[in-house]
Amino acid sequence: MFQRCYSIARNTFIETVRQPIYGVVLLATAGLLVLNVSLAAFTLEDDNKLLLDLGLSTLLLSGLFLSAFSATGVLSREIEDRTVLTVISKPISRPVFFLGKFLGLLAAVLLAYYLSALVFVLAQRHGVLQNSSDPWDAPVLVLGCTSVGIALLAAAFANYFYGKHFGAAAITFVTPLLTVAVLAVGFFDKHFAPVAFGSKYVGGQVLIAAYLVMLAVIVTSAVALAASTRFKQVMTLLICTFVVGVGIASDWIFGQYTATSFAASIAYHIVPNIGPFWVIDGLHAASEETAVPVQYALLASAYALLITAATVGVGIAALQKREVG
């Protein structure tokens, strides 16, 4: 069973990474994260707070769109085209098939999130230029652009001479190169002068906030694949958008009325609560009482795991009743 699940997950991961929409969303996310540095310069107070807001929002929306589009590509389209019959007609149960699809989709979405998070870290390190005379962050620009440029050139070379898929090859090269670039940036200040590693880097609270957003993306991936068992692309995207939008404001929309309204209590317990993964208000308060401790991140991880497991169970049940022949 484990070998079959792994094979399905591996094939799903490769299929997802090779989808054109995967590269488009990834490039759009990177472009928006870079553009946020300029967009955040028009506040009347602390521009870097808006930059953090925009960065985390971009990561969340990127995960939402990528989950919805990729899920329909690896499951809904297979059901509609009936190519799924070639798999489940063999001695592979539908729960194993769905679980393999989810693990492969999740791996691809998390890889995209990791790459986007690296760009997010570079953007946060660069910060907003408060004045036109402020210097650019040379290590961020040089090391970041160089790593991406080398990866794209290497992918083009592999595609032209060896027939490799350009998108998959680009992901293969950019992942280690951009990781090294982000780590190397931590050893320099804005003028390439050596400093102690991390002294000019983003704070740990920012990284915890990005990690919590990643948990929300994991939940969204499970919702997207479960919805894909019954719906096509547009409806799946709408369901994911509803879950994320209402889930973030669940405490305000339903939570405050649970004691007086039975319907609100039911909705509060059915709709996944994404609020615990969105801690930007606490970060802006910048006080010890609102700082996000590691224990909170661990509890949020367990909570996300439970929601994801429940959603996967719903998806398996929906697939069990779906006519695919």
C-alpha positions as YAML, in Angstrom:
chain: A
units: angstrom
residues:
- id: 1
  name: MET
  ca: [0.00, 0.00, 0.00]
- id: 2
  name: PHE
  ca: [2.75, 2.43, 0.93]
- id: 3
  name: GLN
  ca: [4.60, 1.79, -2.33]
- id: 4
  name: ARG
  ca: [1.43, 2.45, -4.33]
- id: 5
  name: CYS
  ca: [0.70, 5.62, -2.38]
- id: 6
  name: TYR
  ca: [4.28, 6.81, -2.89]
- id: 7
  name: SER
  ca: [4.12, 6.12, -6.63]
- id: 8
  name: ILE
  ca: [0.88, 8.10, -6.99]
- id: 9
  name: ALA
  ca: [2.29, 10.94, -4.88]
- id: 10
  name: ARG
  ca: [5.51, 11.06, -6.91]
- id: 11
  name: ASN
  ca: [3.67, 11.14, -10.22]
- id: 12
  name: THR
  ca: [1.26, 13.79, -8.91]
- id: 13
  name: PHE
  ca: [4.16, 15.94, -7.73]
- id: 14
  name: ILE
  ca: [5.89, 15.77, -11.11]
- id: 15
  name: GLU
  ca: [2.63, 16.40, -12.95]
- id: 16
  name: THR
  ca: [1.83, 19.42, -10.77]
- id: 17
  name: VAL
  ca: [5.26, 21.00, -11.14]
- id: 18
  name: ARG
  ca: [5.07, 20.58, -14.92]
- id: 19
  name: GLN
  ca: [1.71, 22.31, -15.20]
- id: 20
  name: PRO
  ca: [2.08, 25.74, -16.87]
- id: 21
  name: ILE
  ca: [-0.09, 27.37, -14.20]
- id: 22
  name: TYR
  ca: [2.42, 26.27, -11.54]
- id: 23
  name: GLY
  ca: [5.23, 28.32, -13.07]
- id: 24
  name: VAL
  ca: [2.91, 31.23, -13.86]
- id: 25
  name: VAL
  ca: [1.67, 31.51, -10.26]
- id: 26
  name: LEU
  ca: [5.20, 31.14, -8.92]
- id: 27
  name: LEU
  ca: [6.56, 33.89, -11.18]
- id: 28
  name: ALA
  ca: [3.58, 36.14, -10.43]
- id: 29
  name: THR
  ca: [4.11, 35.63, -6.69]
- id: 30
  name: ALA
  ca: [7.80, 36.48, -6.92]
- id: 31
  name: GLY
  ca: [7.00, 39.56, -9.00]
- id: 32
  name: LEU
  ca: [4.39, 40.78, -6.52]
- id: 33
  name: LEU
  ca: [6.70, 40.23, -3.55]
- id: 34
  name: VAL
  ca: [9.34, 42.35, -5.26]
- id: 35
  name: LEU
  ca: [6.77, 44.96, -6.29]
- id: 36
  name: ASN
  ca: [5.53, 45.19, -2.70]
- id: 37
  name: VAL
  ca: [8.79, 46.90, -1.74]
- id: 38
  name: SER
  ca: [7.78, 49.88, -3.88]
- id: 39
  name: LEU
  ca: [4.05, 49.74, -3.16]
- id: 40
  name: ALA
  ca: [4.63, 49.90, 0.60]
- id: 41
  name: ALA
  ca: [6.43, 53.23, 0.33]
- id: 42
  name: PHE
  ca: [3.24, 55.30, 0.26]
- id: 43
  name: THR
  ca: [2.08, 55.13, 3.88]
- id: 44
  name: LEU
  ca: [2.25, 58.00, 6.33]
- id: 45
  name: GLU
  ca: [3.67, 55.86, 9.12]
- id: 46
  name: ASP
  ca: [5.88, 52.75, 9.15]
- id: 47
  name: ASP
  ca: [6.20, 51.49, 5.56]
- id: 48
  name: ASN
  ca: [7.84, 48.23, 6.62]
- id: 49
  name: LYS
  ca: [4.68, 47.20, 8.51]
- id: 50
  name: LEU
  ca: [2.70, 47.49, 5.30]
- id: 51
  name: LEU
  ca: [5.45, 45.58, 3.50]
- id: 52
  name: LEU
  ca: [5.03, 42.73, 5.98]
- id: 53
  name: ASP
  ca: [1.24, 42.83, 5.55]
- id: 54
  name: LEU
  ca: [1.52, 42.73, 1.77]
- id: 55
  name: GLY
  ca: [4.14, 39.98, 1.84]
- id: 56
  name: LEU
  ca: [2.16, 37.59, 4.06]
- id: 57
  name: SER
  ca: [-1.04, 38.32, 2.13]
- id: 58
  name: THR
  ca: [0.74, 37.54, -1.13]
- id: 59
  name: LEU
  ca: [2.00, 34.22, 0.24]
- id: 60
  name: LEU
  ca: [-1.50, 33.27, 1.41]
- id: 61
  name: LEU
  ca: [-3.21, 34.19, -1.86]
- id: 62
  name: SER
  ca: [-0.49, 32.48, -3.87]
- id: 63
  name: GLY
  ca: [-1.04, 29.26, -1.93]
- id: 64
  name: LEU
  ca: [-4.80, 29.57, -2.39]
- id: 65
  name: PHE
  ca: [-4.65, 29.98, -6.18]
- id: 66
  name: LEU
  ca: [-1.95, 27.37, -6.64]
- id: 67
  name: SER
  ca: [-3.84, 24.82, -4.54]
- id: 68
  name: ALA
  ca: [-7.12, 25.36, -6.39]
- id: 69
  name: PHE
  ca: [-5.66, 25.31, -9.91]
- id: 70
  name: SER
  ca: [-3.30, 22.41, -9.25]
- id: 71
  name: ALA
  ca: [-5.92, 20.28, -7.47]
- id: 72
  name: THR
  ca: [-8.32, 20.47, -10.39]
- id: 73
  name: GLY
  ca: [-5.48, 19.62, -12.75]
- id: 74
  name: VAL
  ca: [-4.46, 16.45, -10.92]
- id: 75
  name: LEU
  ca: [-7.88, 15.14, -9.86]
- id: 76
  name: SER
  ca: [-10.97, 16.84, -11.32]
- id: 77
  name: ARG
  ca: [-9.62, 16.77, -14.85]
- id: 78
  name: GLU
  ca: [-8.66, 13.10, -14.52]
- id: 79
  name: ILE
  ca: [-12.16, 12.25, -13.36]
- id: 80
  name: GLU
  ca: [-13.76, 14.21, -16.20]
- id: 81
  name: ASP
  ca: [-11.44, 12.64, -18.79]
- id: 82
  name: ARG
  ca: [-11.86, 9.22, -17.13]
- id: 83
  name: THR
  ca: [-8.11, 8.68, -17.07]
- id: 84
  name: VAL
  ca: [-8.54, 7.89, -13.39]
- id: 85
  name: LEU
  ca: [-10.00, 4.53, -14.43]
- id: 86
  name: THR
  ca: [-6.55, 3.32, -15.48]
- id: 87
  name: VAL
  ca: [-5.45, 3.63, -11.86]
- id: 88
  name: ILE
  ca: [-8.42, 2.64, -9.73]
- id: 89
  name: SER
  ca: [-9.24, -0.30, -12.03]
- id: 90
  name: LYS
  ca: [-6.01, -1.82, -10.74]
- id: 91
  name: PRO
  ca: [-5.75, -3.13, -7.15]
- id: 92
  name: ILE
  ca: [-5.52, 0.40, -5.76]
- id: 93
  name: SER
  ca: [-8.25, 1.54, -3.40]
- id: 94
  name: ARG
  ca: [-9.78, 4.99, -3.73]
- id: 95
  name: PRO
  ca: [-8.55, 6.11, -0.28]
- id: 96
  name: VAL
  ca: [-4.97, 5.24, -1.25]
- id: 97
  name: PHE
  ca: [-5.43, 6.99, -4.58]
- id: 98
  name: PHE
  ca: [-6.78, 10.15, -2.93]
- id: 99
  name: LEU
  ca: [-4.11, 10.14, -0.22]
- id: 100
  name: GLY
  ca: [-1.36, 9.77, -2.83]
- id: 101
  name: LYS
  ca: [-2.84, 12.63, -4.83]
- id: 102
  name: PHE
  ca: [-2.97, 14.82, -1.72]
- id: 103
  name: LEU
  ca: [0.61, 14.09, -0.67]
- id: 104
  name: GLY
  ca: [1.91, 14.82, -4.17]
- id: 105
  name: LEU
  ca: [-0.12, 18.02, -4.44]
- id: 106
  name: LEU
  ca: [0.96, 19.12, -0.97]
- id: 107
  name: ALA
  ca: [4.64, 18.52, -1.77]
- id: 108
  name: ALA
  ca: [4.38, 20.66, -4.91]
- id: 109
  name: VAL
  ca: [2.48, 23.45, -3.12]
- id: 110
  name: LEU
  ca: [4.95, 23.47, -0.22]
- id: 111
  name: LEU
  ca: [7.87, 23.63, -2.66]
- id: 112
  name: ALA
  ca: [6.30, 26.65, -4.33]
- id: 113
  name: TYR
  ca: [5.63, 28.19, -0.92]
- id: 114
  name: TYR
  ca: [9.24, 27.62, 0.12]
- id: 115
  name: LEU
  ca: [10.56, 29.38, -2.98]
- id: 116
  name: SER
  ca: [8.08, 32.23, -2.49]
- id: 117
  name: ALA
  ca: [9.09, 32.47, 1.17]
- id: 118
  name: LEU
  ca: [12.73, 32.87, 0.15]
- id: 119
  name: VAL
  ca: [11.78, 35.84, -2.03]
- id: 120
  name: PHE
  ca: [9.63, 37.12, 0.85]
- id: 121
  name: VAL
  ca: [12.64, 36.99, 3.19]
- id: 122
  name: LEU
  ca: [14.78, 38.88, 0.70]
- id: 123
  name: ALA
  ca: [12.08, 41.53, 0.30]
- id: 124
  name: GLN
  ca: [11.74, 41.92, 4.06]
- id: 125
  name: ARG
  ca: [15.52, 42.17, 4.42]
- id: 126
  name: HIS
  ca: [15.68, 44.86, 1.74]
- id: 127
  name: GLY
  ca: [12.90, 46.85, 3.31]
- id: 128
  name: VAL
  ca: [11.23, 49.97, 1.99]
- id: 129
  name: LEU
  ca: [13.41, 52.87, 0.87]
- id: 130
  name: GLN
  ca: [12.09, 55.71, 3.02]
- id: 131
  name: ASN
  ca: [13.93, 58.33, 0.96]
- id: 132
  name: SER
  ca: [15.14, 58.42, -2.62]
- id: 133
  name: SER
  ca: [18.66, 58.88, -1.31]
- id: 134
  name: ASP
  ca: [18.57, 55.65, 0.71]
- id: 135
  name: PRO
  ca: [20.95, 52.98, -0.65]
- id: 136
  name: TRP
  ca: [19.66, 49.78, -2.24]
- id: 137
  name: ASP
  ca: [20.46, 46.53, -0.45]
- id: 138
  name: ALA
  ca: [23.28, 45.32, -2.72]
- id: 139
  name: PRO
  ca: [23.56, 41.71, -1.41]
- id: 140
  name: VAL
  ca: [19.82, 41.15, -1.85]
- id: 141
  name: LEU
  ca: [19.82, 42.42, -5.42]
- id: 142
  name: VAL
  ca: [23.12, 40.88, -6.55]
- id: 143
  name: LEU
  ca: [22.88, 37.46, -4.90]
- id: 144
  name: GLY
  ca: [19.13, 37.08, -5.41]
- id: 145
  name: CYS
  ca: [19.08, 38.08, -9.08]
- id: 146
  name: THR
  ca: [22.26, 36.13, -9.84]
- id: 147
  name: SER
  ca: [20.92, 32.89, -8.37]
- id: 148
  name: VAL
  ca: [17.64, 33.15, -10.29]
- id: 149
  name: GLY
  ca: [19.44, 34.13, -13.50]
- id: 150
  name: ILE
  ca: [21.85, 31.19, -13.30]
- id: 151
  name: ALA
  ca: [18.96, 28.81, -12.60]
- id: 152
  name: LEU
  ca: [17.00, 30.02, -15.64]
- id: 153
  name: LEU
  ca: [20.06, 29.77, -17.89]
- id: 154
  name: ALA
  ca: [20.82, 26.26, -16.63]
- id: 155
  name: ALA
  ca: [17.18, 25.22, -17.18]
- id: 156
  name: ALA
  ca: [17.27, 26.60, -20.73]
- id: 157
  name: PHE
  ca: [20.51, 24.70, -21.38]
- id: 158
  name: ALA
  ca: [19.03, 21.45, -20.03]
- id: 159
  name: ASN
  ca: [15.87, 21.97, -22.08]
- id: 160
  name: TYR
  ca: [17.67, 22.71, -25.34]
- id: 161
  name: PHE
  ca: [20.42, 20.10, -25.21]
- id: 162
  name: TYR
  ca: [18.85, 17.32, -23.13]
- id: 163
  name: GLY
  ca: [15.12, 17.80, -23.73]
- id: 164
  name: LYS
  ca: [14.34, 18.38, -20.04]
- id: 165
  name: HIS
  ca: [11.08, 20.08, -19.10]
- id: 166
  name: PHE
  ca: [11.98, 23.75, -18.67]
- id: 167
  name: GLY
  ca: [9.70, 24.44, -15.72]
- id: 168
  name: ALA
  ca: [10.75, 21.37, -13.76]
- id: 169
  name: ALA
  ca: [14.43, 22.00, -14.54]
- id: 170
  name: ALA
  ca: [14.12, 25.64, -13.45]
- id: 171
  name: ILE
  ca: [12.60, 24.55, -10.12]
- id: 172
  name: THR
  ca: [15.38, 21.98, -9.68]
- id: 173
  name: PHE
  ca: [18.12, 24.58, -10.16]
- id: 174
  name: VAL
  ca: [16.56, 27.59, -8.46]
- id: 175
  name: THR
  ca: [15.72, 25.79, -5.20]
- id: 176
  name: PRO
  ca: [19.32, 25.18, -4.00]
- id: 177
  name: LEU
  ca: [20.74, 28.31, -5.63]
- id: 178
  name: LEU
  ca: [18.19, 30.68, -4.10]
- id: 179
  name: THR
  ca: [18.54, 28.95, -0.73]
- id: 180
  name: VAL
  ca: [22.29, 29.53, -0.74]
- id: 181
  name: ALA
  ca: [21.75, 33.13, -1.86]
- id: 182
  name: VAL
  ca: [19.34, 33.84, 1.00]
- id: 183
  name: LEU
  ca: [21.76, 32.33, 3.53]
- id: 184
  name: ALA
  ca: [24.69, 34.25, 2.05]
- id: 185
  name: VAL
  ca: [22.81, 37.56, 2.32]
- id: 186
  name: GLY
  ca: [22.76, 37.08, 6.08]
- id: 187
  name: PHE
  ca: [26.56, 37.54, 6.24]
- id: 188
  name: PHE
  ca: [26.56, 41.06, 4.75]
- id: 189
  name: ASP
  ca: [25.05, 44.47, 5.37]
- id: 190
  name: LYS
  ca: [23.57, 46.66, 2.64]
- id: 191
  name: HIS
  ca: [27.03, 47.64, 1.38]
- id: 192
  name: PHE
  ca: [28.47, 44.10, 1.27]
- id: 193
  name: ALA
  ca: [30.44, 44.69, 4.47]
- id: 194
  name: PRO
  ca: [30.76, 41.43, 6.48]
- id: 195
  name: VAL
  ca: [28.61, 41.21, 9.62]
- id: 196
  name: ALA
  ca: [27.63, 38.51, 12.09]
- id: 197
  name: PHE
  ca: [25.18, 36.14, 10.46]
- id: 198
  name: GLY
  ca: [21.61, 37.25, 10.96]
- id: 199
  name: SER
  ca: [22.37, 40.59, 12.58]
- id: 200
  name: LYS
  ca: [20.88, 42.44, 9.59]
- id: 201
  name: TYR
  ca: [18.28, 39.80, 8.82]
- id: 202
  name: VAL
  ca: [14.55, 39.50, 9.38]
- id: 203
  name: GLY
  ca: [13.38, 38.71, 12.90]
- id: 204
  name: GLY
  ca: [12.26, 35.33, 14.15]
- id: 205
  name: GLN
  ca: [8.70, 36.58, 14.61]
- id: 206
  name: VAL
  ca: [8.45, 37.26, 10.88]
- id: 207
  name: LEU
  ca: [9.57, 33.71, 10.12]
- id: 208
  name: ILE
  ca: [7.03, 32.31, 12.59]
- id: 209
  name: ALA
  ca: [4.31, 34.38, 10.90]
- id: 210
  name: ALA
  ca: [5.32, 32.97, 7.50]
- id: 211
  name: TYR
  ca: [5.27, 29.46, 8.96]
- id: 212
  name: LEU
  ca: [1.75, 29.95, 10.29]
- id: 213
  name: VAL
  ca: [0.61, 31.17, 6.86]
- id: 214
  name: MET
  ca: [2.10, 27.98, 5.46]
- id: 215
  name: LEU
  ca: [-0.18, 26.00, 7.79]
- id: 216
  name: ALA
  ca: [-3.15, 27.86, 6.32]
- id: 217
  name: VAL
  ca: [-1.92, 26.93, 2.83]
- id: 218
  name: ILE
  ca: [-1.75, 23.26, 3.85]
- id: 219
  name: VAL
  ca: [-5.37, 23.39, 5.01]
- id: 220
  name: THR
  ca: [-6.33, 25.13, 1.76]
- id: 221
  name: SER
  ca: [-4.65, 22.37, -0.27]
- id: 222
  name: ALA
  ca: [-6.74, 19.74, 1.49]
- id: 223
  name: VAL
  ca: [-9.92, 21.76, 0.90]
- id: 224
  name: ALA
  ca: [-9.03, 22.22, -2.79]
- id: 225
  name: LEU
  ca: [-8.46, 18.53, -3.42]
- id: 226
  name: ALA
  ca: [-11.60, 17.54, -1.53]
- id: 227
  name: ALA
  ca: [-13.63, 20.03, -3.59]
- id: 228
  name: SER
  ca: [-12.03, 18.74, -6.79]
- id: 229
  name: THR
  ca: [-13.68, 15.36, -6.28]
- id: 230
  name: ARG
  ca: [-17.03, 16.98, -7.11]
- id: 231
  name: PHE
  ca: [-16.40, 20.32, -8.76]
- id: 232
  name: LYS
  ca: [-14.38, 21.83, -11.58]
- id: 233
  name: GLN
  ca: [-11.82, 24.63, -11.50]
- id: 234
  name: VAL
  ca: [-13.97, 27.73, -10.99]
- id: 235
  name: MET
  ca: [-16.14, 26.22, -8.27]
- id: 236
  name: THR
  ca: [-13.10, 24.77, -6.49]
- id: 237
  name: LEU
  ca: [-11.47, 28.20, -6.51]
- id: 238
  name: LEU
  ca: [-14.64, 29.79, -5.10]
- id: 239
  name: ILE
  ca: [-14.85, 27.20, -2.33]
- id: 240
  name: CYS
  ca: [-11.21, 27.74, -1.38]
- id: 241
  name: THR
  ca: [-11.68, 31.52, -1.41]
- id: 242
  name: PHE
  ca: [-14.77, 31.19, 0.79]
- id: 243
  name: VAL
  ca: [-13.00, 28.93, 3.27]
- id: 244
  name: VAL
  ca: [-9.98, 31.23, 3.56]
- id: 245
  name: GLY
  ca: [-11.98, 34.47, 3.65]
- id: 246
  name: VAL
  ca: [-14.62, 33.31, 6.11]
- id: 247
  name: GLY
  ca: [-12.12, 31.22, 8.05]
- id: 248
  name: ILE
  ca: [-9.89, 34.19, 8.82]
- id: 249
  name: ALA
  ca: [-12.86, 36.16, 10.19]
- id: 250
  name: SER
  ca: [-14.60, 33.13, 11.73]
- id: 251
  name: ASP
  ca: [-14.24, 34.39, 15.31]
- id: 252
  name: TRP
  ca: [-15.83, 37.69, 14.36]
- id: 253
  name: ILE
  ca: [-18.53, 36.32, 12.02]
- id: 254
  name: PHE
  ca: [-19.62, 33.28, 14.05]
- id: 255
  name: GLY
  ca: [-17.60, 33.07, 17.25]
- id: 256
  name: GLN
  ca: [-19.17, 35.99, 19.07]
- id: 257
  name: TYR
  ca: [-22.68, 34.63, 18.45]
- id: 258
  name: THR
  ca: [-22.15, 30.97, 19.40]
- id: 259
  name: ALA
  ca: [-23.72, 31.46, 22.84]
- id: 260
  name: THR
  ca: [-26.93, 32.99, 21.45]
- id: 261
  name: SER
  ca: [-27.35, 31.38, 18.03]
- id: 262
  name: PHE
  ca: [-27.45, 27.67, 17.30]
- id: 263
  name: ALA
  ca: [-26.85, 28.28, 13.57]
- id: 264
  name: ALA
  ca: [-23.78, 30.40, 14.33]
- id: 265
  name: SER
  ca: [-22.47, 27.67, 16.63]
- id: 266
  name: ILE
  ca: [-22.88, 25.04, 13.90]
- id: 267
  name: ALA
  ca: [-21.19, 27.25, 11.28]
- id: 268
  name: TYR
  ca: [-18.37, 28.09, 13.70]
- id: 269
  name: HIS
  ca: [-17.57, 24.41, 14.16]
- id: 270
  name: ILE
  ca: [-17.93, 23.46, 10.48]
- id: 271
  name: VAL
  ca: [-15.96, 26.22, 8.75]
- id: 272
  name: PRO
  ca: [-12.19, 25.77, 9.33]
- id: 273
  name: ASN
  ca: [-10.94, 28.60, 11.52]
- id: 274
  name: ILE
  ca: [-7.97, 30.15, 9.72]
- id: 275
  name: GLY
  ca: [-7.71, 33.00, 12.24]
- id: 276
  name: PRO
  ca: [-5.06, 31.33, 14.45]
- id: 277
  name: PHE
  ca: [-2.70, 31.24, 11.45]
- id: 278
  name: TRP
  ca: [-2.97, 34.99, 10.81]
- id: 279
  name: VAL
  ca: [-1.00, 36.79, 13.53]
- id: 280
  name: ILE
  ca: [-0.09, 39.99, 11.74]
- id: 281
  name: ASP
  ca: [-1.93, 42.18, 14.28]
- id: 282
  name: GLY
  ca: [0.13, 40.76, 17.10]
- id: 283
  name: LEU
  ca: [3.35, 41.37, 15.21]
- id: 284
  name: HIS
  ca: [2.38, 44.99, 14.61]
- id: 285
  name: ALA
  ca: [1.70, 45.48, 18.30]
- id: 286
  name: ALA
  ca: [5.37, 44.59, 18.90]
- id: 287
  name: SER
  ca: [4.90, 43.93, 22.61]
- id: 288
  name: GLU
  ca: [5.90, 40.99, 24.73]
- id: 289
  name: GLU
  ca: [2.25, 40.11, 25.40]
- id: 290
  name: THR
  ca: [1.46, 39.78, 21.68]
- id: 291
  name: ALA
  ca: [4.69, 38.11, 20.54]
- id: 292
  name: VAL
  ca: [4.12, 34.66, 19.03]
- id: 293
  name: PRO
  ca: [5.87, 32.01, 21.16]
- id: 294
  name: VAL
  ca: [7.13, 28.72, 19.77]
- id: 295
  name: GLN
  ca: [4.54, 26.87, 21.86]
- id: 296
  name: TYR
  ca: [1.78, 28.68, 19.97]
- id: 297
  name: ALA
  ca: [3.30, 27.62, 16.66]
- id: 298
  name: LEU
  ca: [3.38, 24.00, 17.84]
- id: 299
  name: LEU
  ca: [-0.26, 24.11, 18.94]
- id: 300
  name: ALA
  ca: [-1.23, 25.74, 15.64]
- id: 301
  name: SER
  ca: [0.62, 22.95, 13.82]
- id: 302
  name: ALA
  ca: [-1.37, 20.31, 15.66]
- id: 303
  name: TYR
  ca: [-4.59, 22.20, 14.95]
- id: 304
  name: ALA
  ca: [-3.76, 22.44, 11.24]
- id: 305
  name: LEU
  ca: [-2.96, 18.72, 11.18]
- id: 306
  name: LEU
  ca: [-6.36, 17.88, 12.65]
- id: 307
  name: ILE
  ca: [-8.22, 20.12, 10.19]
- id: 308
  name: THR
  ca: [-6.23, 18.70, 7.29]
- id: 309
  name: ALA
  ca: [-6.87, 15.11, 8.36]
- id: 310
  name: ALA
  ca: [-10.61, 15.80, 8.70]
- id: 311
  name: THR
  ca: [-10.74, 17.49, 5.29]
- id: 312
  name: VAL
  ca: [-8.85, 14.62, 3.67]
- id: 313
  name: GLY
  ca: [-11.37, 12.25, 5.22]
- id: 314
  name: VAL
  ca: [-14.21, 14.27, 3.69]
- id: 315
  name: GLY
  ca: [-12.44, 14.15, 0.33]
- id: 316
  name: ILE
  ca: [-12.01, 10.37, 0.52]
- id: 317
  name: ALA
  ca: [-15.69, 9.95, 1.36]
- id: 318
  name: ALA
  ca: [-16.68, 12.19, -1.55]
- id: 319
  name: LEU
  ca: [-14.48, 10.23, -3.95]
- id: 320
  name: GLN
  ca: [-15.88, 6.92, -2.72]
- id: 321
  name: LYS
  ca: [-19.37, 8.00, -3.84]
- id: 322
  name: ARG
  ca: [-18.24, 9.63, -7.09]
- id: 323
  name: GLU
  ca: [-19.07, 7.83, -10.33]
- id: 324
  name: VAL
  ca: [-15.90, 7.78, -12.45]
- id: 325
  name: GLY
  ca: [-16.83, 5.19, -15.03]
...
